[in-house]
């Protein structure tokens, strides 16, 4: 047996063991030379990856989102496309850093964040996506330290945590402290993708009575890619375009109805 064939057989046996194909392994001397074995192992690996992705996608709660292939890069007045594409390549995950998307409402922050989350899922990572208001409310209602510690693990354990829409509501002192606890436990170990419509200078309005605002920002940005996006709301643009299209369709229908009535009159 050549060295290449021996290495191939050893690799196949290792892959079969990783898949737990113990029946095949018990008869390995008989089965390893069969032409179907490499294909069987490949099919099983692909199927398990597919099922794993489906399970992690369901648990991630990222919901429906627009693909970056449909993202209108020309709409924002300011956006660093290369910076976004680096984030989509998950460079920050390998560095245990964060990504913070800052910009006004409707500019595409959530779309980018969910696409990053989806890429992480495709790479085999565990992901959880949640709105900031839901995260802090969920933690705040836990009764007793044991229940709180158990719930904190839900947000600390995923390999990537997406916190969406920070800044749309204000939070009390306890809620600010709980968010700080999540960020602190993940710092430099597991990355966070966070979207906010508030520049850091205005976070005091989000946590008006919290003493941890400066420390929270410090931990988030210590190792972070800050992606600043400027421009008008794309959702408003889409609404205006939709209204204009509907108005045009109504005018066309009215014109056709008028022509039809004139023909009928003659």
ABEGO torsion letter per residue (X at the ends): XBAAAAAAAAAAAAAAAAAGBAAAAAAAAAAAABAAAAAAAAAAAAAAAAAAAAAAAAAAGAEBBBBAAABBAAABABBBAAAAAAAAAGAAAAAGBBBBBBEBBGAGAAAAAAAAAAAAAAAGBBBBBBBAAAAAAAAAABBEAAAAAAAAAAAAABABBBBBGBGABBBBAAAAAAAAAAAAAABGABBBBBBBABBAAAAAAABAABAAAAAAAAAAAABBBBBBBBEBBAAAAAAAAAAAAAAAAAAAAAAAAAAAAAAAAX
